Amino acid sequence: MNRLITPIIMCLVAIAASAQQKADIIVSYEIKSRNWETDTISVKKMTLLANTHESKYFNDLSLWSDSMSSTPEGKKELQQIIMAACMTQTPGGGLSIDLRKGPVKNVYTYVFCNTTDNRLRYYDKFAGELCYYDEPMDEMQWEIRDSTANILGYECIAARTDYHGREWTAWFAPELPLPYGPWKFHGLPGMILKVEAVPGFELTATGIEKTDKTITPMYSPDGYQKVDRKKALVEDEYYMNNREAIIKAKHGDVQFNYNYADRPKYDALKYAPEPDYKNK
């Protein structure tokens, strides 16, 4: 099935101008990174929609949740779905709520790339606030290496980049001539199917299919404030290391089910994908 994707993409390249709002390919990724609070590897699932000129990277549950929340009716329905999934009746006749049981959004990352205007737009939550920033796509420069790997049946070529304070190695598939990949990765002559960096960062494609899904714009973009990338990362680190005190100052005497004073401090050089904001 993989071998059918390449000729389809090659044909679509010729008519990309009339199909920029439609994706040509959908790629599923498994994202592994080290959790700073537990120092264990955490895993999440992400999706990439892409055509010749643009791409959108997101979490499926988050996209569904944001789609539902974009209208008053959908937001009400989403709340009802979550409550129905999370509420449990206790033996004493009361109700308990465990949000871990329901379809609750916990991934806020969206990445939009557009080669026509050379812009990458990044959405996420920083220091408890919804934010976005832009950066030029030519910030990411690659050196092609002579090593190869087979990923999902595609012969991939290695490339290396120093990006925002960390060295990354990627493997891209020339048979899939779209210059995108997971997270912010882009700019190689083929779809990026794997990226890794020390310590503990690994982004790997788990499935590839042709598609004609629409690359929809960001839901409720007015709910995000524009920020400077490095400043947002500095504030996010402060928030992570002082989260409980900040929450108590804002909401009063909130009780936590752990001793936050014993938690480790966030070490950007170990856990941040972009630790360059630590440079003085």
C-alpha positions as a LaTeX table, in Angstrom:
\begin{tabular}{lrrr}
\hline
Residue & $x$ (\AA) & $y$ (\AA) & $z$ (\AA) \\
\hline
Met1 & 0.00 & 0.00 & 0.00 \\
Asn2 & 2.87 & 2.40 & 0.77 \\
Arg3 & 4.14 & 2.23 & $-2.78$ \\
Leu4 & 0.80 & 3.62 & $-4.06$ \\
Ile5 & 1.25 & 6.86 & $-2.15$ \\
Thr6 & 4.27 & 8.19 & $-4.07$ \\
Pro7 & 2.73 & 8.37 & $-7.59$ \\
Ile8 & $-0.41$ & 9.93 & $-6.16$ \\
Ile9 & 1.64 & 12.66 & $-4.49$ \\
Met10 & 3.66 & 13.27 & $-7.64$ \\
Cys11 & 0.45 & 13.84 & $-9.62$ \\
Leu12 & $-0.94$ & 16.15 & $-6.98$ \\
Val13 & 2.18 & 18.31 & $-7.02$ \\
Ala14 & 1.19 & 19.50 & $-10.51$ \\
Ile15 & $-2.21$ & 20.71 & $-9.32$ \\
Ala16 & $-1.22$ & 21.90 & $-5.85$ \\
Ala17 & $-2.28$ & 25.46 & $-6.51$ \\
Ser18 & $-5.92$ & 24.37 & $-6.75$ \\
Ala19 & $-5.78$ & 21.97 & $-3.80$ \\
Gln20 & $-3.84$ & 23.76 & $-1.08$ \\
Gln21 & $-6.71$ & 23.42 & 1.37 \\
Lys22 & $-6.74$ & 19.61 & 0.93 \\
Ala23 & $-4.13$ & 17.27 & 2.36 \\
Asp24 & $-2.43$ & 14.67 & 0.18 \\
Ile25 & $-1.10$ & 12.53 & 3.00 \\
Ile26 & $-1.78$ & 11.80 & 6.66 \\
Val27 & 0.99 & 10.51 & 8.93 \\
Ser28 & 0.60 & 9.17 & 12.46 \\
Tyr29 & 3.49 & 9.67 & 14.90 \\
Glu30 & 4.43 & 8.29 & 18.28 \\
Ile31 & 6.22 & 10.94 & 20.35 \\
Lys32 & 8.50 & 9.88 & 23.20 \\
Ser33 & 10.09 & 12.32 & 25.62 \\
Arg34 & 11.28 & 12.27 & 29.21 \\
Asn35 & 8.83 & 13.50 & 31.85 \\
Trp36 & 10.64 & 15.97 & 34.11 \\
Glu37 & 8.52 & 15.25 & 37.20 \\
Thr38 & 9.01 & 11.47 & 37.14 \\
Asp39 & 12.15 & 11.17 & 34.95 \\
Thr40 & 10.36 & 8.45 & 32.95 \\
Ile41 & 9.57 & 8.25 & 29.24 \\
Ser42 & 6.10 & 9.52 & 28.33 \\
Val43 & 4.35 & 8.73 & 25.05 \\
Lys44 & 1.74 & 10.64 & 23.09 \\
Lys45 & 0.14 & 10.25 & 19.69 \\
Met46 & 0.20 & 13.03 & 17.09 \\
Thr47 & $-0.98$ & 13.44 & 13.50 \\
Leu48 & 0.34 & 15.32 & 10.47 \\
Leu49 & $-1.77$ & 16.42 & 7.50 \\
Ala50 & 0.24 & 17.77 & 4.57 \\
Asn51 & 0.23 & 18.74 & 0.92 \\
Thr52 & 2.87 & 20.40 & $-1.23$ \\
His53 & 2.55 & 23.84 & 0.31 \\
Glu54 & 1.29 & 23.41 & 3.85 \\
Ser55 & 1.01 & 21.10 & 6.84 \\
Lys56 & $-0.83$ & 20.84 & 10.14 \\
Tyr57 & 0.45 & 18.89 & 13.16 \\
Phe58 & $-1.91$ & 18.12 & 16.02 \\
Asn59 & $-3.32$ & 15.63 & 18.53 \\
Asp60 & $-6.55$ & 13.97 & 17.36 \\
Leu61 & $-8.37$ & 14.23 & 20.72 \\
Ser62 & $-7.36$ & 17.89 & 21.07 \\
Leu63 & $-8.58$ & 18.68 & 17.56 \\
Trp64 & $-11.94$ & 17.03 & 18.27 \\
Ser65 & $-12.22$ & 18.82 & 21.61 \\
Asp66 & $-11.38$ & 22.21 & 20.09 \\
Ser67 & $-13.82$ & 21.61 & 17.24 \\
Met68 & $-16.60$ & 20.84 & 19.72 \\
Ser69 & $-15.71$ & 23.83 & 21.90 \\
Ser70 & $-15.78$ & 26.27 & 18.97 \\
Thr71 & $-19.58$ & 26.63 & 19.20 \\
Pro72 & $-21.79$ & 27.11 & 22.28 \\
Glu73 & $-23.83$ & 24.03 & 21.40 \\
Gly74 & $-20.74$ & 21.89 & 20.85 \\
Lys75 & $-19.12$ & 23.10 & 24.08 \\
Lys76 & $-22.21$ & 22.13 & 26.06 \\
Glu77 & $-22.31$ & 18.71 & 24.42 \\
Leu78 & $-18.61$ & 18.16 & 25.13 \\
Gln79 & $-19.10$ & 18.96 & 28.81 \\
Gln80 & $-21.95$ & 16.45 & 28.97 \\
Ile81 & $-19.80$ & 13.76 & 27.30 \\
Ile82 & $-16.93$ & 14.36 & 29.72 \\
Met83 & $-19.16$ & 14.34 & 32.81 \\
Ala84 & $-20.89$ & 11.14 & 31.71 \\
Ala85 & $-17.54$ & 9.44 & 31.24 \\
Cys86 & $-15.88$ & 10.75 & 34.39 \\
Met87 & $-18.60$ & 10.61 & 37.05 \\
Thr88 & $-18.90$ & 7.52 & 39.22 \\
Gln89 & $-21.38$ & 6.86 & 42.01 \\
Thr90 & $-19.71$ & 6.01 & 45.30 \\
Pro91 & $-20.96$ & 3.24 & 47.64 \\
Gly92 & $-22.28$ & 5.94 & 49.96 \\
Gly93 & $-24.50$ & 7.37 & 47.22 \\
Gly94 & $-22.31$ & 10.33 & 46.36 \\
Leu95 & $-20.53$ & 11.18 & 43.13 \\
Ser96 & $-16.83$ & 11.22 & 42.36 \\
Ile97 & $-15.22$ & 12.74 & 39.28 \\
Asp98 & $-12.03$ & 11.40 & 37.71 \\
Leu99 & $-11.15$ & 13.42 & 34.63 \\
Arg100 & $-8.59$ & 10.81 & 33.60 \\
Lys101 & $-11.48$ & 8.59 & 32.50 \\
Gly102 & $-12.92$ & 11.00 & 30.00 \\
Pro103 & $-11.96$ & 12.52 & 26.63 \\
Val104 & $-10.21$ & 15.48 & 28.26 \\
Lys105 & $-7.76$ & 17.52 & 26.21 \\
Asn106 & $-4.24$ & 17.52 & 27.65 \\
Val107 & $-2.13$ & 18.24 & 24.54 \\
Tyr108 & $-2.19$ & 21.87 & 23.38 \\
Thr109 & 0.41 & 21.75 & 20.60 \\
Tyr110 & $-0.49$ & 22.71 & 17.03 \\
Val111 & 2.07 & 23.46 & 14.33 \\
Phe112 & 1.14 & 25.00 & 10.96 \\
Cys113 & 3.77 & 25.23 & 8.21 \\
Asn114 & 3.26 & 27.16 & 4.99 \\
Thr115 & 6.03 & 27.23 & 2.40 \\
Thr116 & 4.24 & 29.87 & 0.31 \\
Asp117 & 4.82 & 32.59 & 2.92 \\
Asn118 & 7.80 & 30.84 & 4.60 \\
Arg119 & 6.05 & 30.82 & 7.97 \\
Leu120 & 5.76 & 28.35 & 10.81 \\
Arg121 & 3.05 & 29.16 & 13.36 \\
Tyr122 & 3.20 & 27.38 & 16.71 \\
Tyr123 & 0.30 & 27.17 & 19.18 \\
Asp124 & 0.62 & 25.81 & 22.73 \\
Lys125 & 0.01 & 26.54 & 26.39 \\
Phe126 & 2.77 & 28.45 & 28.21 \\
Ala127 & 2.60 & 29.24 & 31.93 \\
Gly128 & $-1.05$ & 28.25 & 31.95 \\
Glu129 & $-1.99$ & 30.60 & 29.07 \\
Leu130 & $-2.89$ & 29.81 & 25.45 \\
Cys131 & $-0.29$ & 31.42 & 23.19 \\
Tyr132 & 1.18 & 31.38 & 19.68 \\
Tyr133 & 4.24 & 32.65 & 17.88 \\
Asp134 & 5.64 & 32.70 & 14.35 \\
Glu135 & 9.10 & 31.88 & 13.08 \\
Pro136 & 10.59 & 31.78 & 9.57 \\
Met137 & 10.91 & 28.30 & 8.14 \\
Asp138 & 14.49 & 28.85 & 7.00 \\
Glu139 & 15.69 & 28.83 & 10.65 \\
Met140 & 16.07 & 25.04 & 10.38 \\
Gln141 & 19.17 & 24.15 & 8.33 \\
Trp142 & 20.13 & 20.53 & 7.58 \\
Glu143 & 23.28 & 18.57 & 6.78 \\
Ile144 & 22.61 & 15.37 & 4.82 \\
Arg145 & 24.44 & 12.31 & 6.19 \\
Asp146 & 25.41 & 9.06 & 4.47 \\
Ser147 & 23.50 & 6.70 & 6.80 \\
Thr148 & 20.11 & 5.21 & 5.92 \\
Ala149 & 17.24 & 3.38 & 7.60 \\
Asn150 & 14.08 & 1.58 & 6.50 \\
Ile151 & 10.98 & 3.05 & 8.14 \\
Leu152 & 7.50 & 1.74 & 7.31 \\
Gly153 & 8.88 & 0.25 & 4.11 \\
Tyr154 & 10.54 & 3.46 & 2.93 \\
Glu155 & 14.28 & 3.87 & 2.44 \\
Cys156 & 15.14 & 6.94 & 4.47 \\
Ile157 & 18.26 & 9.13 & 4.46 \\
Ala158 & 19.70 & 10.68 & 7.62 \\
Ala159 & 20.15 & 14.41 & 8.15 \\
Arg160 & 21.34 & 16.51 & 11.07 \\
Thr161 & 20.41 & 19.95 & 12.38 \\
Asp162 & 21.27 & 22.19 & 15.34 \\
Tyr163 & 17.95 & 23.76 & 16.20 \\
His164 & 17.27 & 26.08 & 19.12 \\
Gly165 & 19.90 & 24.59 & 21.36 \\
Arg166 & 19.67 & 20.89 & 20.62 \\
Glu167 & 21.22 & 18.57 & 17.99 \\
Trp168 & 18.66 & 16.46 & 16.13 \\
Thr169 & 19.01 & 13.59 & 13.68 \\
Ala170 & 16.19 & 12.95 & 11.22 \\
Trp171 & 15.42 & 10.31 & 8.59 \\
Phe172 & 13.45 & 11.42 & 5.55 \\
Ala173 & 11.89 & 9.47 & 2.67 \\
Pro174 & 12.69 & 10.88 & $-0.81$ \\
Glu175 & 9.86 & 8.70 & $-2.19$ \\
Leu176 & 7.42 & 11.00 & $-0.35$ \\
Pro177 & 8.40 & 14.42 & $-1.76$ \\
Leu178 & 6.78 & 16.63 & 0.88 \\
Pro179 & 9.10 & 18.76 & 3.06 \\
Tyr180 & 7.42 & 18.21 & 6.43 \\
Gly181 & 7.59 & 16.06 & 9.53 \\
Pro182 & 6.57 & 15.83 & 13.18 \\
Trp183 & 6.50 & 18.85 & 15.49 \\
Lys184 & 8.38 & 21.75 & 13.85 \\
Phe185 & 10.60 & 19.61 & 11.65 \\
His186 & 10.60 & 20.54 & 7.98 \\
Gly187 & 12.83 & 21.52 & 5.09 \\
Leu188 & 14.15 & 18.19 & 3.80 \\
Pro189 & 13.48 & 16.78 & 0.30 \\
Gly190 & 11.09 & 14.14 & 1.59 \\
Met191 & 8.70 & 13.40 & 4.41 \\
Ile192 & 10.48 & 13.13 & 7.76 \\
Leu193 & 9.54 & 9.78 & 9.31 \\
Lys194 & 11.78 & 9.78 & 12.37 \\
Val195 & 13.64 & 12.32 & 14.50 \\
Glu196 & 15.65 & 11.79 & 17.66 \\
Ala197 & 17.90 & 13.64 & 20.06 \\
Val198 & 19.71 & 12.92 & 23.28 \\
Pro199 & 18.45 & 12.57 & 25.93 \\
Gly200 & 15.21 & 10.67 & 25.36 \\
Phe201 & 13.56 & 12.50 & 22.44 \\
Glu202 & 12.16 & 10.22 & 19.73 \\
Leu203 & 9.46 & 11.04 & 17.16 \\
Thr204 & 8.60 & 8.09 & 14.89 \\
Ala205 & 6.01 & 7.59 & 12.17 \\
Thr206 & 3.68 & 4.66 & 12.86 \\
Gly207 & 1.40 & 4.90 & 9.82 \\
Ile208 & 1.07 & 6.66 & 6.46 \\
Glu209 & $-2.01$ & 6.93 & 4.25 \\
Lys210 & $-3.18$ & 9.03 & 1.32 \\
Thr211 & $-6.06$ & 11.33 & 2.19 \\
Asp212 & $-8.17$ & 14.22 & 0.94 \\
Lys213 & $-8.98$ & 15.63 & 4.37 \\
Thr214 & $-9.15$ & 19.38 & 4.63 \\
Ile215 & $-6.33$ & 21.14 & 6.44 \\
Thr216 & $-8.61$ & 23.20 & 8.64 \\
Pro217 & $-7.40$ & 26.44 & 10.23 \\
Met218 & $-6.99$ & 26.87 & 13.98 \\
Tyr219 & $-10.20$ & 26.74 & 15.98 \\
Ser220 & $-10.89$ & 29.85 & 18.09 \\
Pro221 & $-7.58$ & 31.60 & 17.25 \\
Asp222 & $-8.70$ & 34.74 & 19.09 \\
Gly223 & $-8.30$ & 32.81 & 22.33 \\
Tyr224 & $-4.50$ & 32.77 & 21.87 \\
Gln225 & $-2.17$ & 35.66 & 22.60 \\
Lys226 & 0.94 & 36.31 & 20.53 \\
Val227 & 4.20 & 35.89 & 22.42 \\
Asp228 & 7.95 & 35.89 & 21.95 \\
Arg229 & 9.20 & 32.29 & 21.86 \\
Lys230 & 12.11 & 32.61 & 24.27 \\
Lys231 & 10.20 & 34.80 & 26.69 \\
Ala232 & 7.31 & 32.31 & 26.69 \\
Leu233 & 9.70 & 29.44 & 27.46 \\
Val234 & 11.31 & 31.38 & 30.32 \\
Glu235 & 7.90 & 32.10 & 31.84 \\
Asp236 & 6.78 & 28.52 & 31.33 \\
Glu237 & 9.82 & 27.20 & 33.21 \\
Tyr238 & 9.11 & 29.56 & 36.11 \\
Tyr239 & 5.48 & 28.41 & 36.13 \\
Met240 & 6.43 & 24.73 & 36.20 \\
Asn241 & 8.84 & 25.24 & 39.08 \\
Asn242 & 6.39 & 27.41 & 41.06 \\
Arg243 & 3.03 & 26.13 & 39.82 \\
Glu244 & 1.47 & 25.29 & 43.17 \\
Ala245 & 2.43 & 28.62 & 44.77 \\
Ile246 & 1.06 & 30.48 & 41.73 \\
Ile247 & $-2.22$ & 28.55 & 41.88 \\
Lys248 & $-2.57$ & 29.21 & 45.62 \\
Ala249 & $-1.90$ & 32.90 & 45.14 \\
Lys250 & $-4.57$ & 33.05 & 42.45 \\
His251 & $-7.25$ & 30.76 & 43.89 \\
Gly252 & $-6.62$ & 30.66 & 47.63 \\
Asp253 & $-5.69$ & 27.75 & 49.87 \\
Val254 & $-5.84$ & 24.92 & 47.32 \\
Gln255 & $-4.95$ & 21.48 & 48.65 \\
Phe256 & $-2.63$ & 19.22 & 46.64 \\
Asn257 & $-2.35$ & 15.46 & 47.06 \\
Tyr258 & 1.47 & 15.60 & 47.17 \\
Asn259 & 4.20 & 17.67 & 48.77 \\
Tyr260 & 5.15 & 20.03 & 45.96 \\
Ala261 & 8.21 & 21.19 & 47.90 \\
Asp262 & 9.76 & 17.78 & 47.27 \\
Arg263 & 9.29 & 17.90 & 43.51 \\
Pro264 & 12.41 & 18.14 & 41.33 \\
Lys265 & 13.19 & 21.37 & 39.53 \\
Tyr266 & 12.69 & 21.55 & 35.79 \\
Asp267 & 16.05 & 21.18 & 34.02 \\
Ala268 & 15.72 & 22.70 & 30.54 \\
Leu269 & 19.01 & 21.27 & 29.29 \\
Lys270 & 17.69 & 17.78 & 30.00 \\
Tyr271 & 13.97 & 18.06 & 29.30 \\
Ala272 & 13.30 & 21.02 & 26.96 \\
Pro273 & 13.30 & 20.38 & 23.20 \\
Glu274 & 14.41 & 24.01 & 22.75 \\
Pro275 & 16.83 & 24.87 & 25.60 \\
Asp276 & 18.38 & 27.86 & 23.81 \\
Tyr277 & 16.35 & 30.25 & 25.95 \\
Lys278 & 18.73 & 29.38 & 28.83 \\
Asn279 & 21.64 & 30.99 & 26.98 \\
Lys280 & 22.62 & 34.34 & 28.39 \\
\hline
\end{tabular}
